[in-house]
């Protein structure tokens, strides 16, 4: 008779009980370590971490959520189209920073785009069912319906940028757009420029509104009337910066400086200036905003206002986790920094 070789049994994945036995601690101690290590001695935490590493233990998030009534994840909700996400380096910088900040809390990040009504209709049931514990809301334009939806759903959220036109308190983290714009325009005027134009951001966004207001305030400080022929509005895209610069040059060929409300638009403006034979900065000084990777790679490299992206990401995550734990909304405005390069 021909015998059959019995199949080896599949190795059982390690459990929290295995980790506790290996570390020589109670199951409750392991659970507290997995939830952040509160009220656990350094020696016990080190033993648990070593056991987890050696056994290859992986947290069963489904089981944990049944106990904690939490999903164990956070959404990065972008109110822009997917092509804008890939074209604008600021979004990927924020995504990376938020992912790293959440990793310290063992929380994964779910990327969701909701620029259109169809996209919002698809994600509404997902968010209403609390399949995530909270939302990092990126690029919140005036009247963004996601803000009201998140309120109705009772889902904690934090906005990147100061929401416009909100009557009730909303938690947000923002760079000081107005003061940053004022610093840049003062820098341009301080270098002897007198016909300073601007390509502002969209006027339904906090950065667009605040940076244009800062530009106007500094001109008034210096006793200069705002010439509306020197004002253009873009949408933060490269193409809108190029087109805006072309229109400015057509209306005011004697302009000698331009403050552009994003580095991506400023790079587009540099292309338009080069096409018309203007030298930068000899003929026209150019200042951007963000200090994104675009700024250092531009020709010439852009003088710009640095947004503290790492601090913005970390602060947004910290505020969101505090809300998830029951704290109320909070607002934080972080300073920007002038970075001088070759364009101005």
Long-range contacts (C-beta under 8 A, 24 or more apart in sequence): 13-56, 13-57, 13-58, 14-55, 14-56, 14-57, 15-57, 16-57, 18-51, 18-55, 18-57, 19-48, 19-51, 19-52, 19-55, 19-57, 20-51, 22-51, 22-54, 22-55, 23-47, 23-48, 23-50, 23-51, 34-59, 34-64, 34-106, 36-105, 59-106, 70-133, 70-324, 71-130, 71-131, 71-132, 71-133, 72-107, 72-108, 72-133, 73-107, 73-108, 73-109, 73-110, 73-131, 73-132, 73-133, 74-98, 74-102, 74-107, 74-108, 74-109, 74-110, 74-132, 74-133, 74-134, 74-135, 74-136, 74-317, 74-320, 75-109, 75-110, 75-111, 75-112, 75-127, 75-132, 75-134, 75-135, 75-136, 76-109, 76-110, 76-111, 76-112, 76-136, 76-138, 77-112, 77-113, 77-114, 77-123, 77-135, 77-136, 77-137, 77-138, 77-146, 77-157, 78-111, 78-112, 78-113, 78-114, 78-115, 78-138, 78-139, 79-114, 79-115, 79-137, 79-138, 79-139, 79-140, 79-141, 79-144, 79-146, 80-113, 80-115, 80-138, 80-139, 81-113, 81-115, 81-116, 82-113, 82-115, 84-115, 84-237, 85-113, 87-237, 87-238, 87-264, 88-236, 88-237, 88-264, 88-292, 89-264, 89-292, 89-293, 89-294, 90-262, 90-290, 90-292, 90-307, 90-309, 91-138, 91-139, 93-292, 93-309, 94-138, 94-160, 94-309, 94-312, 94-313, 96-313, 97-309, 97-310, 97-312, 97-313, 97-314, 98-136, 98-313, 98-316, 98-317, 100-313, 101-313, 101-314, 101-316, 101-317, 101-318, 102-317, 105-317, 105-321, 107-133, 109-136, 114-146, 120-145, 120-146, 120-149, 124-149, 127-153, 127-155, 128-153, 128-155, 130-155, 133-324, 134-158, 134-320, 134-321, 134-323, 134-324, 135-320, 136-160, 136-316, 136-317, 136-320, 139-205, 140-205, 140-206, 141-202, 141-204, 141-205, 142-204, 142-205, 143-204, 156-320, 156-323, 156-324, 157-320, 157-323, 158-316, 158-319, 158-320, 158-323, 160-312, 160-316, 161-205, 161-206, 161-207, 162-206, 162-210, 162-331, 162-333, 163-206, 164-204, 164-205, 164-206, 164-209, 169-328, 169-329, 170-329, 170-331, 171-319, 171-320, 171-323, 171-329, 171-330, 171-331, 172-331, 172-332, 173-312, 173-315, 173-316, 173-319, 173-331, 173-332, 173-333, 173-334, 174-206, 174-312, 174-331, 174-332, 174-333, 174-334, 175-207, 175-307, 175-308, 175-312, 175-333, 175-334, 175-335, 175-336, 176-333, 176-334, 176-335, 176-336, 177-206, 177-207, 177-210, 177-211, 177-214, 177-336, 178-210, 178-211, 178-213, 178-214, 178-217, 179-214, 179-335, 179-336, 180-211, 180-214, 180-289, 180-305, 180-307, 180-335, 180-336, 181-210, 181-211, 181-212, 181-213, 181-214, 181-215, 181-218, 181-259, 181-261, 181-289, 181-305, 182-214, 182-215, 182-217, 182-218, 183-305, 183-336, 183-338, 184-259, 184-287, 184-289, 184-303, 184-304, 184-305, 184-338, 185-214, 185-215, 185-218, 185-219, 185-259, 185-287, 186-218, 187-287, 187-303, 187-338, 187-340, 187-344, 188-257, 188-259, 188-285, 188-287, 188-344, 189-218, 189-222, 191-257, 191-285, 191-344, 193-256, 193-257, 193-285, 194-224, 194-256, 195-227, 195-230, 195-252, 195-254, 195-255, 195-256, 195-257, 196-224, 196-230, 196-255, 196-256, 196-257, 196-258, 196-259, 197-230, 197-231, 197-232, 197-248, 197-252, 197-255, 197-257, 197-258, 197-259, 198-230, 198-231, 198-232, 198-258, 198-259, 198-260, 198-261, 199-232, 199-233, 199-234, 199-240, 199-241, 199-244, 199-245, 199-248, 199-258, 199-259, 199-260, 199-261, 199-265, 199-266, 199-269, 200-231, 200-232, 200-233, 200-234, 200-261, 201-233, 201-234, 201-235, 201-236, 201-261, 201-262, 201-265, 202-233, 202-234, 202-235, 202-236, 203-233, 205-236, 207-261, 207-262, 207-289, 208-233, 208-261, 211-259, 211-261, 211-289, 212-261, 215-259, 227-252, 230-255, 234-261, 234-262, 234-265, 236-261, 236-262, 236-264, 236-265, 237-264, 237-265, 237-268, 238-264, 238-265, 238-267, 238-268, 239-268, 240-265, 240-268, 241-265, 241-266, 241-267, 241-268, 241-269, 241-272, 242-268, 242-269, 242-271, 242-272, 243-268, 243-272, 244-268, 244-269, 245-269, 245-272, 245-273, 246-272, 249-273, 249-276, 249-278, 255-284, 256-283, 256-284, 256-285, 257-284, 257-285, 257-286, 257-287, 257-344, 258-284, 258-285, 258-286, 258-287, 259-287, 259-289, 260-286, 260-287, 260-288, 260-289, 261-289, 262-288, 262-289, 262-290, 262-292, 263-288, 263-289, 263-290, 263-291, 263-292, 263-294, 263-295, 263-298, 263-302, 263-304, 264-290, 264-292, 264-294, 266-294, 266-295, 266-298, 266-302, 266-304, 266-343, 267-294, 267-298, 267-302, 270-298, 270-299, 270-300, 270-302, 270-343, 280-343, 281-342, 281-343, 281-344, 285-343, 285-344, 286-343, 286-344, 287-343, 287-344, 288-343, 289-336, 291-337, 291-339, 295-339, 295-341, 296-341, 298-343, 300-341, 300-342, 300-343, 301-341, 301-342, 301-343, 302-341, 302-343, 303-338, 303-339, 303-340, 303-341, 303-342, 303-343, 303-344, 304-339, 304-341, 305-336, 305-337, 305-338, 305-339, 306-336, 306-337, 306-338, 306-339, 307-334, 307-336, 308-334, 308-335, 308-336, 308-337
